[in-house]
Every structure is written in C-alpha cells, then in structure tokens.
Amino acid sequence: METENEIERALESFSCEVYRTFAQEHGEVLAEFNSLLAGVEATLGATGMSIRRMSHQDLFLEIKRALHPLGTTLCRTGRRTNRSGTRVREASRECECRGRTR
C-alpha cells in the first residue's frame, strides 16, 4: 500500500512539473508572438494601411477560402456550390483505384 501512495505522489509531482514547464514555454512563445505581431502592426501603420481585428465570421470565411481555394464547397444539402452560391455541375469520374464512379 505504501508503494502505491509513493507512486501516486511521484506521478503527481511529475505531472505538476510537466505542467509548469509547458506553461512556462507557452508564456515564452506567446510573448515572442506578441512581439512579432506588434512589429507587423507598427510596420503596417507606418505604411498607412488601416488595421482592424477580424470578426469571427470574417475569420471563418478566410479559413474556409484557404481550405477550398478553387471556391467550391459542399453546402448543407451535399451539392457543390461556388463562392457566389450557385450550383456547380460535376462530371462523374472513374476512381482509378477501385473502378467506382464518384
């Protein structure tokens, strides 16, 4: 029984140390990121560009565009649409690996 308690205490101590180490590393990386971001903001401000924070919706749309650079995505109905919302016609093609039509 004592060995189990000793093991539990050792694991708890180890996990606390790991947490502290990761928290410290995270703080250092975050500080470096904030420093870089401040430099970029200062540079953009010096060139006369306006700076504004993106809304959640704007950020979501930019990520969506990055994931689908050709502008076609699956809408809720499963149909392919382009950025303007019009339906895109797709030619069915043969899958090379299994010979199935897609």
Buried (B, 14 or more C-beta within 10 A) or exposed (E): EEEEEEEEEEEEEEEEEEEEEEEEEEEEEEEEEEEEEEEEEEEEEEEEEEEEEEEEEEEEEEEEEEEEEEEBBEEEEEEEBEEEEEEEEEEEEEEEEEEEEE
